[in-house]
């Protein structure tokens, strides 16, 4: 059994604030920000996307913006609070954001979230910045989305005491999706994969896409519906190559949207593109999301096995980092 599969079998253990250690949180008592700006790249930045998508659930009272950029961008806020997140603590673009945020005149504060520590931890300790740390063990960044989510949430809860962060470590059962994920992977082998979600579950759709890319070493693409109905579906009039579409569907979707999905899936089928509906499971949006994450990773692991590749490795990304960092 690979370390990836071992970690996946205990995935739900990440979904708790018990994994998070904090430092210098006294500086978070009353910053009064008018926005939260989360800076991060790759799997680390993905945690920011999840927070942004769950802002209403968490009861975050100000806008949440995510930046995946080499440095800060102009923003229409007077007192943003910056949260810089990096699994390794050495992500070049995020360190650049952190150093620019330290120099920025318009800000209410800065905090970091990291697992390995690295350069960002050194900066945080030197500057006495609020920080959330977690022990990643042998997790890869994409596997640690739960820990990074709770790391960011711990900062937000210190800034806004009303922020509601649920412990889901006993609610989510990742292993229940193992058989279904591996079975689905059998249908996806040899196919280019299309992943579609509604706008409310965009981060989840993106996780499905990158899980196929990084873990399964498979071409995969993602978009949202109904956006695809205004552009992308025209491309299927002249489709070439083996494709498979996955539709992440919330039972709470309006009937009209469900009918549109069926219509597009039928048109795809006429052009040789198979489809599978993936109903989101859970009593509420949080459970639907994290159950969906577990399903995605099991499917990607199954695809890695079908493709005969190591799920943990990301050779091209590693080469890119060595060359440009």
KEKE-3310 file (N, C-alpha, C; in steps of 0.2 Angstrom, whole numbers, plus 5000, padded with zeros to 4 digits):
npx = (5004:5003:5010:5002:4989:4988:4987:4975:4966:4965:4960:4950:4955:4962:4952:4950:4953:4962:4974:4981:4994:4997:5005:5009:4996:4990:4991:4980:4968:4960:4960:4951:4948:4944:4943:4948:4963:4969:4984:4992:4999:4996:4992:4992:4986:4974:4967:4964:4954:4944:4941:4936:4925:4917:4914:4901:4896:4905:4903:4910:4913:4917:4923:4931:4946:4956:4973:4983:4997:5013:5017:5008:4992:4983:4970:4953:4952:4953:4958:4964:4967:4980:4983:4996:4999:5008:5013:5026:5033:5042:5038:5041:5033:5023:5031:5035:5023:5021:5032:5029:5017:5021:5027:5017:5006:4993:4984:4978:4984:4994:4996:5003:5002:5008:5016:5029:5037:5050:5057:5046:5042:5053:5053:5041:5044:5054:5048:5038:5025:5008:5004:5000:5003:5006:5008:5014:5018:5020:5013:5008:5007:4994:4987:4985:4974:4964:4971:4977:4966:4960:4970:4970:4957:4958:4965:4956:4946:4951:4952:4939:4928:4915:4916:4912:4918:4917:4921:4925:4930:4925:4914:4915:4919:4931:4935:4923:4921:4930:4928:4919:4926:4937:4931:4925:4936:4940:4932:4937:4950:4962:4955:4952:4948:4933:4927:4913:4905:4893:4893:4893:4900:4913:4926:4927:4925:4937:4946:4943:4948:4962:4966:4965:4975:4988:4988:4983:4990:4984:4976:4965:4951:4942:4926:4912:4894:4880:4889:4896:4886:4885:4896:4907:4900:4898:4910:4909:4903:4912:4920:4935:4944:4946:4935:4928:4915:4912:4899:4897:4884:4872:4860:4851:4850:4841:4827:4827:4840:4845:4839:4845:4858:4856:4852:4863:4872:4866:4868:4882:4884:4879:4889:4899:4904:4905:4896:4895:4886:4889:4882:4882:4885:4879:4873:4874:4882:4895:4898:4895:4905:4917:4915:4915:4928:4935:4930:4934:4948:4950:4945:4955:4967:4964:4964:4978:4983:4978:4984:4997:5006:5015:5007:5011:5021:5027:5034:5037:5033:5042:5054:5052:5052:5065:5073:5069:5069)
npy = (4994:5011:5026:5037:5030:5026:5038:5043:5034:5038:5051:5059:5063:5075:5085:5094:5106:5102:5098:5109:5121:5136:5153:5169:5174:5184:5196:5196:5201:5213:5217:5223:5221:5225:5216:5199:5193:5180:5173:5161:5147:5133:5117:5123:5136:5132:5129:5141:5144:5136:5141:5153:5149:5144:5154:5160:5150:5148:5160:5172:5189:5198:5202:5189:5186:5178:5176:5171:5173:5181:5190:5205:5211:5226:5231:5234:5239:5246:5241:5228:5211:5200:5184:5172:5158:5143:5126:5121:5132:5138:5143:5152:5163:5165:5169:5181:5188:5189:5197:5209:5212:5215:5227:5235:5249:5250:5240:5228:5219:5204:5186:5170:5153:5137:5121:5114:5125:5132:5147:5156:5153:5158:5171:5175:5172:5181:5193:5192:5188:5183:5165:5150:5133:5116:5099:5090:5077:5064:5069:5075:5092:5093:5083:5088:5097:5098:5100:5113:5120:5121:5127:5140:5143:5144:5156:5165:5163:5168:5182:5185:5181:5175:5167:5151:5135:5119:5103:5090:5078:5066:5064:5063:5050:5044:5031:5025:5028:5021:5009:5014:5024:5018:5009:5019:5024:5014:5017:5028:5027:5029:5040:5057:5069:5078:5089:5094:5106:5115:5133:5135:5125:5126:5125:5112:5105:5109:5103:5089:5090:5093:5082:5072:5076:5078:5066:5055:5057:5061:5069:5082:5093:5107:5115:5126:5124:5134:5140:5133:5131:5142:5143:5132:5120:5121:5117:5103:5100:5096:5086:5077:5062:5052:5055:5059:5064:5070:5074:5084:5084:5093:5088:5098:5106:5116:5110:5114:5116:5103:5097:5104:5099:5085:5086:5092:5081:5071:5076:5075:5062:5057:5061:5052:5054:5049:5050:5053:5054:5062:5062:5074:5070:5071:5079:5093:5108:5108:5094:5088:5094:5089:5075:5074:5078:5067:5056:5061:5059:5045:5041:5046:5040:5027:5028:5031:5019:5011:5018:5014:5022:5032:5038:5049:5056:5071:5074:5083:5096:5096:5097:5109:5118:5116:5122:5135:5141)
npz = (5000:4995:5002:4999:4998:5011:5018:5013:5018:5031:5030:5035:5048:5046:5047:5058:5070:5080:5074:5073:5077:5085:5085:5092:5092:5099:5092:5084:5090:5088:5073:5064:5049:5032:5022:5018:5012:5004:5000:4990:4982:4970:4978:4990:4988:4985:4997:5001:4991:4995:5007:5003:4996:5006:5013:5018:5025:5035:5041:5039:5040:5030:5013:5005:4996:4985:4980:4967:4963:4958:4969:4976:4970:4964:4975:4980:4994:5010:5022:5021:5027:5027:5023:5021:5013:5013:5010:5010:5015:5007:4995:4981:4975:4985:4995:4990:4990:5003:5008:5001:5007:5019:5017:5013:5015:5017:5026:5038:5045:5045:5043:5043:5036:5037:5034:5033:5036:5033:5024:5026:5039:5046:5043:5049:5062:5065:5063:5072:5068:5067:5067:5060:5062:5055:5056:5043:5040:5030:5019:5003:4996:4990:4996:5009:5010:5020:5032:5029:5027:5039:5046:5040:5044:5058:5060:5055:5064:5076:5072:5069:5081:5079:5069:5063:5065:5061:5068:5059:5059:5064:5056:5042:5032:5024:5018:5013:5000:4993:4985:4975:4969:4964:4955:4946:4941:4932:4921:4916:4912:4899:4894:4890:4902:4907:4919:4927:4937:4948:4950:4964:4969:4964:4969:4973:4961:4954:4962:4959:4946:4947:4954:4945:4937:4944:4953:4945:4934:4922:4908:4911:4913:4918:4921:4924:4925:4923:4913:4903:4894:4886:4878:4878:4875:4861:4855:4855:4844:4834:4839:4844:4848:4863:4876:4892:4903:4918:4930:4943:4954:4964:4975:4978:4967:4955:4946:4933:4930:4931:4921:4910:4911:4909:4895:4889:4892:4884:4871:4871:4872:4859:4852:4855:4868:4884:4899:4917:4932:4947:4962:4975:4992:5008:5023:5024:5016:5020:5023:5010:5002:5008:5008:4994:4991:4996:4988:4975:4977:4979:4967:4958:4964:4960:4946:4945:4948:4937:4927:4929:4937:4949:4963:4971:4965:4956:4943:4933:4938:4949:4942:4936:4947:4952:4942:4941:4954)
capx = (5000:5007:5009:4996:4983:4987:4985:4968:4962:4964:4959:4946:4958:4964:4947:4949:4958:4967:4980:4984:4997:4997:5010:5008:4989:4988:4990:4974:4962:4955:4963:4946:4949:4938:4943:4953:4966:4973:4989:4995:4999:4995:4988:4991:4981:4967:4964:4961:4948:4939:4938:4932:4918:4913:4913:4895:4895:4909:4901:4915:4909:4920:4924:4937:4949:4962:4978:4988:5001:5020:5017:5001:4989:4979:4964:4949:4951:4957:4962:4964:4971:4984:4985:5000:4999:5013:5014:5033:5035:5047:5035:5043:5028:5020:5036:5035:5017:5022:5037:5026:5012:5025:5029:5011:5004:4986:4983:4976:4988:4997:4997:5005:5000:5013:5017:5036:5040:5055:5058:5040:5042:5059:5051:5036:5047:5058:5043:5033:5018:5003:5006:4997:5007:5003:5013:5011:5020:5022:5008:5010:5002:4987:4983:4984:4970:4960:4975:4978:4959:4959:4975:4967:4951:4961:4967:4950:4942:4955:4950:4931:4926:4909:4917:4910:4922:4915:4925:4921:4934:4921:4908:4917:4922:4934:4935:4917:4921:4936:4926:4916:4931:4941:4926:4924:4943:4941:4929:4941:4957:4963:4951:4953:4942:4930:4924:4909:4902:4890:4897:4893:4905:4918:4933:4927:4926:4944:4950:4943:4952:4969:4968:4967:4982:4993:4989:4982:4994:4979:4973:4958:4949:4936:4922:4906:4888:4878:4893:4898:4880:4886:4902:4910:4897:4899:4916:4908:4901:4917:4925:4939:4948:4942:4933:4923:4913:4909:4895:4895:4877:4870:4853:4847:4849:4834:4825:4828:4847:4846:4836:4850:4863:4854:4852:4870:4875:4864:4871:4889:4883:4878:4896:4904:4907:4902:4895:4893:4883:4892:4878:4886:4882:4880:4868:4875:4886:4902:4899:4895:4911:4923:4914:4916:4935:4937:4928:4939:4955:4949:4945:4962:4971:4962:4967:4985:4985:4976:4989:5004:5010:5016:5002:5014:5026:5025:5041:5037:5033:5048:5059:5051:5054:5073:5076:5067:5069)
capy = (5000:5017:5031:5040:5027:5026:5044:5044:5030:5042:5058:5063:5065:5081:5089:5096:5111:5099:5097:5116:5125:5143:5157:5176:5176:5190:5202:5196:5203:5217:5221:5226:5221:5226:5210:5194:5191:5174:5172:5154:5143:5126:5114:5128:5141:5128:5129:5148:5144:5132:5146:5158:5146:5142:5160:5161:5144:5150:5167:5177:5195:5203:5198:5184:5186:5173:5178:5166:5177:5182:5197:5207:5215:5231:5229:5240:5239:5250:5238:5220:5207:5196:5177:5169:5150:5138:5120:5120:5138:5141:5145:5159:5168:5167:5173:5188:5192:5191:5203:5215:5214:5218:5234:5238:5254:5248:5233:5228:5213:5198:5180:5165:5146:5133:5115:5113:5130:5136:5154:5159:5153:5162:5178:5176:5172:5187:5199:5191:5188:5177:5160:5143:5128:5109:5094:5087:5070:5062:5071:5080:5098:5092:5078:5091:5102:5098:5104:5120:5124:5122:5132:5147:5145:5146:5163:5169:5163:5173:5188:5185:5175:5172:5162:5144:5130:5113:5097:5085:5072:5060:5064:5061:5043:5043:5025:5023:5030:5018:5005:5018:5028:5013:5007:5024:5025:5010:5019:5034:5025:5031:5045:5064:5069:5084:5089:5100:5108:5122:5138:5135:5120:5127:5123:5105:5103:5110:5097:5083:5091:5093:5076:5068:5079:5076:5060:5050:5059:5061:5075:5083:5100:5108:5121:5126:5125:5134:5144:5129:5131:5148:5143:5126:5115:5121:5113:5096:5098:5093:5083:5072:5059:5049:5060:5056:5069:5069:5080:5085:5087:5094:5086:5104:5110:5117:5106:5117:5115:5096:5095:5106:5094:5079:5088:5092:5075:5067:5078:5073:5054:5057:5062:5047:5056:5046:5054:5050:5059:5061:5066:5076:5067:5074:5083:5100:5109:5106:5087:5087:5096:5085:5069:5075:5077:5060:5053:5063:5056:5038:5040:5048:5034:5021:5030:5031:5012:5009:5021:5012:5028:5033:5044:5054:5060:5076:5075:5089:5101:5096:5099:5116:5121:5116:5126:5142:5143)
capz = (5000:4995:5007:4997:5000:5019:5020:5011:5022:5037:5027:5040:5054:5045:5047:5065:5073:5084:5071:5071:5082:5083:5088:5091:5090:5103:5088:5081:5094:5085:5067:5060:5042:5028:5018:5019:5006:5005:4995:4990:4975:4969:4983:4996:4986:4984:5003:5001:4987:4999:5012:5000:4994:5012:5018:5021:5030:5041:5044:5038:5038:5025:5007:5004:4990:4984:4975:4965:4959:4960:4972:4977:4965:4967:4978:4982:5001:5014:5028:5020:5031:5022:5025:5016:5015:5009:5013:5012:5017:5003:4988:4979:4973:4991:4999:4987:4992:5010:5008:4998:5012:5025:5015:5011:5020:5018:5028:5045:5048:5041:5046:5039:5038:5034:5037:5034:5040:5028:5024:5028:5046:5048:5043:5054:5069:5065:5063:5077:5064:5069:5062:5061:5059:5056:5054:5037:5040:5023:5015:4998:4997:4988:5001:5015:5010:5026:5037:5027:5027:5046:5048:5039:5048:5065:5060:5054:5070:5080:5070:5070:5085:5077:5064:5065:5062:5063:5068:5054:5059:5065:5052:5036:5032:5017:5015:5010:4993:4989:4980:4970:4966:4960:4949:4941:4937:4927:4915:4914:4909:4892:4892:4892:4907:4908:4926:4928:4944:4948:4953:4971:4971:4960:4972:4973:4954:4953:4966:4955:4940:4948:4957:4940:4934:4948:4955:4940:4928:4916:4905:4914:4912:4923:4920:4928:4922:4916:4909:4897:4889:4882:4874:4878:4871:4854:4854:4854:4837:4830:4844:4842:4853:4868:4881:4897:4906:4925:4932:4950:4955:4971:4975:4979:4961:4953:4941:4926:4929:4931:4914:4906:4912:4905:4888:4886:4892:4879:4865:4871:4870:4852:4849:4858:4874:4889:4905:4924:4937:4954:4966:4981:4997:5015:5026:5023:5011:5022:5022:5003:5000:5010:5005:4987:4990:4997:4982:4970:4978:4978:4960:4956:4966:4956:4940:4945:4947:4930:4922:4931:4939:4956:4964:4975:4961:4951:4941:4929:4943:4953:4937:4935:4953:4952:4937:4942:4961)
cpx = (5004:5005:5003:4989:4982:4985:4977:4964:4960:4963:4955:4949:4961:4958:4945:4954:4963:4973:4984:4987:4998:5003:5008:5001:4987:4987:4984:4967:4957:4958:4957:4947:4943:4938:4949:4956:4971:4978:4992:4995:4998:4990:4987:4986:4974:4964:4961:4954:4942:4936:4934:4925:4914:4912:4907:4894:4899:4907:4906:4912:4911:4921:4931:4940:4955:4966:4983:4993:5008:5020:5009:4999:4985:4972:4960:4947:4956:4961:4961:4969:4974:4985:4989:5001:5004:5014:5021:5036:5041:5044:5037:5038:5024:5025:5036:5029:5018:5027:5034:5020:5015:5026:5023:5008:4997:4985:4981:4980:4990:4998:5000:5003:5005:5014:5025:5040:5044:5056:5052:5040:5047:5057:5046:5039:5051:5053:5038:5026:5014:5004:5002:5001:5004:5009:5011:5013:5023:5017:5011:5005:4995:4983:4982:4979:4966:4964:4976:4971:4958:4964:4973:4961:4953:4962:4961:4946:4945:4953:4943:4929:4920:4910:4916:4914:4920:4921:4922:4925:4930:4915:4909:4921:4925:4934:4929:4917:4927:4933:4923:4921:4935:4937:4926:4931:4943:4937:4933:4948:4957:4959:4954:4947:4940:4926:4920:4905:4898:4894:4898:4899:4911:4925:4933:4928:4933:4948:4949:4948:4959:4971:4969:4974:4987:4994:4988:4987:4990:4977:4966:4957:4942:4932:4916:4900:4884:4883:4895:4892:4881:4892:4905:4907:4897:4905:4915:4905:4906:4923:4929:4943:4943:4941:4928:4921:4910:4905:4894:4889:4875:4862:4848:4847:4842:4833:4827:4836:4849:4844:4842:4856:4862:4854:4859:4874:4873:4867:4879:4889:4883:4884:4901:4907:4903:4901:4894:4891:4886:4888:4883:4882:4884:4874:4868:4880:4894:4903:4899:4902:4917:4922:4916:4924:4937:4935:4933:4946:4955:4949:4952:4967:4970:4965:4974:4987:4983:4982:4996:5008:5010:5012:5005:5018:5023:5031:5041:5037:5039:5054:5059:5054:5062:5076:5075:5067:5076)
cpy = (5006:5022:5035:5037:5027:5032:5046:5040:5034:5050:5062:5066:5072:5087:5091:5101:5108:5098:5104:5119:5132:5147:5164:5178:5182:5196:5202:5198:5207:5221:5225:5226:5222:5220:5205:5192:5185:5173:5165:5152:5136:5123:5119:5133:5138:5129:5136:5148:5141:5137:5151:5156:5145:5149:5161:5156:5146:5157:5172:5184:5200:5199:5194:5184:5182:5176:5173:5169:5178:5189:5199:5211:5221:5229:5235:5240:5243:5247:5230:5217:5201:5189:5174:5162:5147:5132:5119:5126:5141:5143:5152:5164:5170:5171:5181:5192:5194:5197:5209:5217:5217:5226:5238:5243:5252:5241:5233:5223:5208:5192:5175:5158:5142:5126:5114:5119:5135:5143:5158:5159:5157:5169:5179:5176:5179:5193:5198:5191:5182:5172:5154:5138:5121:5105:5089:5079:5069:5064:5075:5086:5096:5087:5082:5097:5103:5102:5111:5124:5125:5127:5139:5148:5147:5153:5167:5169:5167:5180:5190:5180:5172:5167:5155:5139:5124:5108:5092:5078:5065:5059:5061:5054:5042:5036:5022:5024:5026:5013:5009:5022:5024:5011:5013:5025:5020:5012:5025:5033:5026:5036:5052:5066:5077:5084:5095:5100:5114:5127:5138:5130:5120:5124:5115:5102:5104:5105:5091:5084:5090:5086:5071:5070:5076:5069:5054:5051:5058:5068:5076:5091:5101:5115:5121:5127:5130:5138:5140:5130:5137:5148:5136:5121:5115:5117:5106:5095:5095:5090:5077:5069:5057:5054:5056:5062:5067:5075:5079:5088:5087:5092:5093:5108:5111:5112:5108:5115:5108:5094:5098:5101:5088:5081:5088:5085:5070:5069:5076:5065:5053:5058:5058:5049:5053:5051:5050:5055:5057:5065:5068:5074:5070:5078:5090:5101:5107:5098:5085:5089:5091:5077:5069:5075:5070:5055:5054:5059:5049:5037:5041:5043:5028:5022:5029:5023:5009:5012:5018:5017:5029:5039:5050:5059:5065:5078:5082:5096:5102:5099:5107:5120:5121:5121:5133:5145:5143)
cpz = (5000:5001:5006:4999:5008:5021:5019:5015:5029:5035:5032:5046:5053:5047:5054:5066:5077:5081:5070:5078:5080:5087:5087:5089:5094:5098:5083:5084:5091:5079:5063:5052:5038:5022:5020:5013:5007:4999:4995:4983:4975:4975:4989:4994:4986:4991:5004:4996:4991:5004:5009:4998:5000:5016:5021:5026:5036:5044:5044:5036:5033:5019:5008:4997:4990:4979:4974:4960:4962:4963:4972:4970:4968:4969:4980:4989:5004:5019:5027:5025:5027:5026:5020:5018:5010:5013:5015:5015:5013:4996:4986:4978:4980:4995:4997:4989:4999:5011:5006:5003:5018:5024:5014:5017:5021:5020:5036:5049:5043:5046:5041:5041:5034:5038:5038:5037:5035:5029:5027:5036:5049:5048:5048:5061:5070:5066:5068:5074:5067:5064:5065:5058:5060:5054:5049:5036:5033:5018:5009:4999:4995:4992:5007:5015:5016:5031:5035:5028:5035:5049:5046:5043:5055:5065:5059:5061:5076:5079:5071:5074:5083:5072:5066:5061:5065:5063:5064:5054:5061:5061:5045:5036:5025:5014:5012:5003:4989:4984:4974:4966:4961:4954:4944:4937:4932:4920:4912:4911:4901:4889:4894:4897:4908:4915:4926:4934:4943:4951:4960:4974:4966:4962:4972:4966:4952:4956:4962:4949:4942:4951:4951:4936:4938:4951:4950:4934:4921:4914:4908:4914:4916:4920:4924:4923:4926:4911:4903:4892:4885:4878:4873:4874:4864:4851:4852:4848:4832:4834:4841:4848:4859:4874:4886:4902:4913:4927:4939:4951:4962:4970:4975:4973:4959:4947:4934:4925:4928:4924:4909:4906:4908:4897:4885:4886:4886:4872:4865:4869:4863:4848:4852:4864:4880:4895:4911:4928:4943:4959:4973:4987:5004:5017:5025:5018:5013:5021:5014:5000:5002:5008:4997:4986:4991:4991:4976:4971:4977:4970:4956:4958:4961:4949:4939:4944:4940:4926:4924:4933:4947:4958:4967:4970:4956:4948:4937:4933:4947:4948:4936:4941:4954:4948:4938:4949:4963)
residu = (UNK:UNK:UNK:UNK:UNK:UNK:UNK:UNK:UNK:UNK:UNK:UNK:UNK:UNK:UNK:UNK:UNK:UNK:UNK:UNK:UNK:UNK:UNK:UNK:UNK:UNK:UNK:UNK:UNK:UNK:UNK:UNK:UNK:UNK:UNK:UNK:UNK:UNK:UNK:UNK:UNK:UNK:UNK:UNK:UNK:UNK:UNK:UNK:UNK:UNK:UNK:UNK:UNK:UNK:UNK:UNK:UNK:UNK:UNK:UNK:UNK:UNK:UNK:UNK:UNK:UNK:UNK:UNK:UNK:UNK:UNK:UNK:UNK:UNK:UNK:UNK:UNK:UNK:UNK:UNK:UNK:UNK:UNK:UNK:UNK:UNK:UNK:UNK:UNK:UNK:UNK:UNK:UNK:UNK:UNK:UNK:UNK:UNK:UNK:UNK:UNK:UNK:UNK:UNK:UNK:UNK:UNK:UNK:UNK:UNK:UNK:UNK:UNK:UNK:UNK:UNK:UNK:UNK:UNK:UNK:UNK:UNK:UNK:UNK:UNK:UNK:UNK:UNK:UNK:UNK:UNK:UNK:UNK:UNK:UNK:UNK:UNK:UNK:UNK:UNK:UNK:UNK:UNK:UNK:UNK:UNK:UNK:UNK:UNK:UNK:UNK:UNK:UNK:UNK:UNK:UNK:UNK:UNK:UNK:UNK:UNK:UNK:UNK:UNK:UNK:UNK:UNK:UNK:UNK:UNK:UNK:UNK:UNK:UNK:UNK:UNK:UNK:UNK:UNK:UNK:UNK:UNK:UNK:UNK:UNK:UNK:UNK:UNK:UNK:UNK:UNK:UNK:UNK:UNK:UNK:UNK:UNK:UNK:UNK:UNK:UNK:UNK:UNK:UNK:UNK:UNK:UNK:UNK:UNK:UNK:UNK:UNK:UNK:UNK:UNK:UNK:UNK:UNK:UNK:UNK:UNK:UNK:UNK:UNK:UNK:UNK:UNK:UNK:UNK:UNK:UNK:UNK:UNK:UNK:UNK:UNK:UNK:UNK:UNK:UNK:UNK:UNK:UNK:UNK:UNK:UNK:UNK:UNK:UNK:UNK:UNK:UNK:UNK:UNK:UNK:UNK:UNK:UNK:UNK:UNK:UNK:UNK:UNK:UNK:UNK:UNK:UNK:UNK:UNK:UNK:UNK:UNK:UNK:UNK:UNK:UNK:UNK:UNK:UNK:UNK:UNK:UNK:UNK:UNK:UNK:UNK:UNK:UNK:UNK:UNK:UNK:UNK:UNK:UNK:UNK:UNK:UNK:UNK:UNK:UNK:UNK:UNK:UNK:UNK:UNK:UNK:UNK:UNK:UNK:UNK:UNK:UNK:UNK:UNK:UNK:UNK:UNK:UNK:UNK:UNK:UNK:UNK:UNK:UNK:UNK)
# end
